[in-house]
Structures are given as C-alpha cells and as structure tokens.
C-alpha cells in the first residue's frame, strides 16, 4: 500500500513539473509572438519617411517586426494631449514624437511607456528632461539642439546676400524654445553688425500679416525652428519670393518650397538615432539609461531659382560648401 502511495506521489510530482514546463513554454511563446506596437504622434508628416527608412536599415519590417499606430496632427496642445492619451489607452509599447509640443503631450499622458524623441530643439531648456546625459524618467532620443547654429545661419545669409542690413527673425512666442531661439538670433545679428527685427507668429493666420513690417530693400529673413513655421513652409516661401527676400531656415523643406537656403541638422541622422534607441528599448533597455543624442551632421542646401528671383549671384565658395543645390 505504501509503495502505491509513493508511486502516486511520484506521478503527481512529475505531472506538476511537466505542467510548469508547459506553462513556461506557453509564456515564452506568447512573449516571442508579441509584435511591438509603436504609437507615432507626428506633427511633421513629411518626416515620417525618415523613420521608415531608419527602421528598415536596422532590419525591421513593419507589420512583421513591429506595428505603427499613426496619429498625425499639428494642432494645439489640447488636441495633442488627447491623441497622446488615446495612444496610451490603446496599449502601445512605445511612443515616438517629432516635436516639442508632441513630446510634452506624451509626457502628460504617461510616466511608464517609453517616449522616444526626434527633431526637438531644446529638451533640457524647455524642461522636458533633466539633462542630456541623464534624461531620467521615460524619455530619451535625439535632439537638433545647437546653440551656435543661429550664428552660422546669420553668417551664411550675410555671405549669400551682402546687401542685407536687417535680419527679420520670424519666431513663435508660444513655442517652448521660441524665446531662446530669438535671443540667439538677435545675438548673432549683433555679432555680424546687423540690425535684428523680431516678428512673432502665433498661428497660421499671423503668417501673412507678419510680412507687413518687412521692407524689400536691405532685409533678410531668418526662420526659427518651429512646428508651426515648418508646416507653413510653402506659404512662407511664396511671401519671401513676392518680396524678393533672401531667407534661411533650418530644414530642407523650406528650400524645396522656394526659400533661398537652409542650414541645420540632418533629419536622417535624427531618425537614425531615434530608431537605434527604439531598437534598444524594444530589447529591454530603459530610457532613463540612454543619454539623449545630439546632432553631429549639418547640411547646407541652396536654391538657385530663389537666388535668381532675389537678384543674387551666390559666391562660388558658398556653392562649393553646399551639400545640395536645387536648380
């Protein structure tokens, strides 16, 4: 009888451990079959191609290795916060943002889900993160921040259009980094012995009226890094062309729309850095331990048609330094 009881106990133990092994295997299978979901809150729709390319270059295939839940909006903070909360409610594994307003919206929606940034001007100065080396919390990624970039843009504008005596700085007072950019641009104008005229643009409705204070002679245009202005690139380029104003910005989209020149960080590099961190986070890394990466590649683009319309002959030294010349 005792031997029978012992046998039953042995069988029970065997079944128990087999059950544990099967359950563990089922859990492992469930985890391995989980396809990560990335919530992409895009305020710059034209930039999404950089993300797609960067993920592909890392060997990721959308639909197979990850799924993107796309949300596109350049509306105000309230709408962005609503979208961010929607992504959290959908149970995404990670949120990707491409602007400061979108980053703050995502931050307000979750302290748990990792947030990866790309193309933001000043995440530390705006209070988004504690520092670049130790961002803390659930936010990391890449930034376009470079405090000396405004001086370089003013220098390039003066080189392209020596007759410019006043730099008109178009900026957005409602953007968290707007005041800092204005201050840097004004300091750069003083450095190159130019007058500075700050023109605030708070909404798309302000774009046309902003040009009412701009003359046609001796004026050059500097467009700050701002979601509102980037999404109004076509209109800004048209207004600049109507007044034959030489203008410079930080992004190629302006030059493609007809602005004279752009000088700024490579967006391809920004999203390559973001994709690298997405890969690390999906494999278990914590955002707090990943320092925010700063831009290392800067690109100069020129538009010869815009130069002709502004009655400018660009110096050969400038043409030789350009990464791309649009004719």
N, C-alpha and C positions, 0 to 999 in steps of 0.2 A: 504493500500500500504506500509506504514511504517513498519507494522508488518511482511509483506512478506520480505521486505529488511532485517529486523532484523533476520528473520529465515534463510535467505540465508547466512548472515554473520556468524551466529552460526554454520551452516553446514560447511562453508568454514574453520572456525577455527578448528572444530572437525577433518575434513579431514587433515588439516595441521599438527595437533599434532599426529594424527594416523600415518601419513607419516613419521614424525620424529621418532616415536617409532619403526616403522618397519625398518627404515634405521639404527637406532642404534642397533636394534636386529641383522640385517644383518651384521653390522660391528663386533659385538661381536662374532657372529657365525664364521665369516671369521677368526677372531683372534684366536678363540679357535680351529679351524680346521687346523691352520698353524702348520706344523711339522718342528721344528727347523732343520737347516742344519749345520752340523759341518764339516769344512774343516780340515782334519788331514794331516799335512805335516810331514811325518815320515821319519827320517833319520836312525832310528834303527828298521827295520821291525820286529825283534824278540820281541820288546817291546809292540807291538800292543795288544797282548793278555792281558797284564796288564790293558790296557784301557778298553777293552771289559768286563773284569771281574769286574772292579770297577764300571762301569756304570750299569751293571746288578745287582750288590749288592745294588745300590741305587734305584732299582725298574724300571730302564729304559729298554725298549725293542727296539732294533734297528729296524727301519722300521716302527714302530708304534709310538714311542715317540720322535724319532729323526732319522735323516738320516746322514750317514757319507759319505763325498766325499773324497775318499782316494787318496793321492798322495805320492808316495814313491820315495825317491832319496837321495843318499849320494854324489852327485856330487858337484861341486864348487859353490861359492856364486852366480854367474851369473845365473846358472840353477835354484837354489833355489829361487832367486828373481822372475824369470819368472813364476815359479809354484805358488808362493805366489800371484802374480798379477792375475794369472788365477783364483785362488780361490776367490779373491775379485770380479772379473768380473762375476763369477757365482752366486754372491749374497749370500754367506754363512752368517750365523748369528754369527758364532764364529770360530776362528782358533785355533787349538791345535798343538803345536810343541814339539819335544823331544830333541832338541839340540840347542846350542848357534848359530851356523850358520843359522839354520832354523828360529830361533827367530828374528834375525836381518833381514832376508829376509822378514818375515811377517811384521815387523815393518816398513820396507821401502815401503811396499805396501799399508798400511792403518793406519790412525790415528783414525779411527772411529770404526771399527769392533773389538770387544774384542778378545784379544790373551791370551790364557792360556798356560803356560809353565810347563814342567815336565822333571826332569833329567838334568837340567842345572847346570854347575859348579859354576859360579860366576856372577850372573846377575847385581850386583852393580859394581863390579870391571871392568867388560867389558863395562860398560856404557849403558847397556840395559835399566835399570830402575834407578830412583833416589835413592831409598833406599828400604830395605826390608819391613819396617813398612809402608812407604808411597810411593808405587811404582809410583803413578801418571800415567797419560795417560791411555792407553787402554791395559796394560799388567799386568798380575798377574799370580799366580800359585804356583809351588813348586820348591825348589832348593836342590841339593845334597851337596851344599857348606858346608865344614867344614875344617877350616884352619889347624886343628891338625891331620887330617886324614892321611897325608903323614908320620908323625912321627909314628903313630900307625902301618902303613904298614911296615916301615923300622924295627920297633921293632919286629913285627911278623916274618918278613923274617929272621932276625938275630936269633930269637928263634928257627925257624924251621931248619936253616942251620948255625950253629955257626961258620963254617969254612969260611963263606963269609967275605971278607975284602974290596971288592969294589962293590958298588951298581951302576949298569948301569941303568940310567934313560932315558927311551925312551919317547920322547915328540915331540909335533908338534908345530914348531915355527909359523905356520900360524893360529893356533887356538887362539882366543882372550884371553883365560885363560892359554895358554901354558906357557908363561914366569913365571907367578905366581906359577904354579904347579912345575916347575923346581926349582925355588927358595926355595919353601917349602921342596921339596925332598932333595935338597943339604943341607939345614939347618938340616934336620932330620938325614942325614948321619953323619954330624959333631957331632951331639948330641950323636950318638951311636958309635963314634970313627971309622967311616968307610970312605973310600975314595968314592968320587962321580964322575961318568963319564956320562955327558950328551950326548945323541946320538939323533940328530934331525931326524925326519921322516916327510917329507912334502907331500908325496904321497905314494900310494901303491907300486910304483916302488922302493921306498927307503927302504922298509922293509928288503929285503934280504941283501942289502949292509950294513945296519946298524949293522948287526951281524959280519961283517968282523973285527971290532975292539974289539970284545968280546972274551976273553980267556975262557978256560974250567975250570980252577982252581981258586978258591977264588972269583969268580964272582957271583953276584945275580942280578936278573932283576926286575926293578920296572916299570910298565906300567902305564902311566898317563891316566887321564880320558879325552878321546878324541874320537870323532865320527870315524875318520879315523882308529884309532887303534882298536876300538871296532869292526868295520866291517872287520878287518883283524885278528880276534881272532884265527881262525883256523891256519893261516899261522904262526903267532907269536908263538903259542903253539908248532907247529911242529919244528920250528927253535930252540926253547928253549929245546925241548926234544932231538934233534940231538946233542946238546952241553951239555946235562945233567945239564942245568942251573935251579936252583930254582928260580921261578918267582912269583910275586904277582901283582895283579891288583885290580880294584875296583868293578868288575862285575862278576857275576856267569857264564856268557857265556864263559869267558876265562877258568874257571875251568872245565866246561863241555867239552871244546875243548882240555884239557890236561895240562893246566897250574897248578902249584903246589897249589896255594891258591889265594883267593880273600878276600878283606875286604872293605866293603863300604855300603852306604845307601841302604835300602830296596827299590827296584824299585816298588814293590807292593804298598808300602806306598806313593811313589811319585805320582803314578797314582790315588790312592785313594784320595789324596789331590786335584789333578787336577780335578777329577770327581766331588768332593764336590763343587769346585768353578764353574765348568760348570753348575751344578745344580742351584747354587745361581744366576749366571748371566742370565741363561735362564728364571729365575723367576723375573728378573728385577734389580738385584744388579749391581753396577757399578764397573769395575775392579780397578779403582783408589782408591776405598774404601776398598779393600781386601788386607791385608798385605801378602807378599809372605811367604809361609810356609817353614820352614827349616826341614831337615831330623831329625828324632828322633830315628829311628830304624836302627841299623847297623848289618850286617850279616858277619860271618866268615865261609867260605867254604874251604874244604881241599880235595885234590885229592891224594889218597893213591898210585894209579898206577904211578902218576908223581913222588911221593916221592921215590918209588922203583927205577924208572929209573934214578933218580938223586942220587941214593945210599944214601938215607937219612932215618933215623929212627925218625919219629916225636915224640916228647915228649908227654907223657900221659896228661900232663897239657894242652897242646895245643889241643889235640883231645877232651878233655872234654869240652873245651870252644867253640868248633865249633858248628855252627847252623846246618851244614850238612857235612857229609863225603861221598865223592864219591869213590867207591872202584873199 
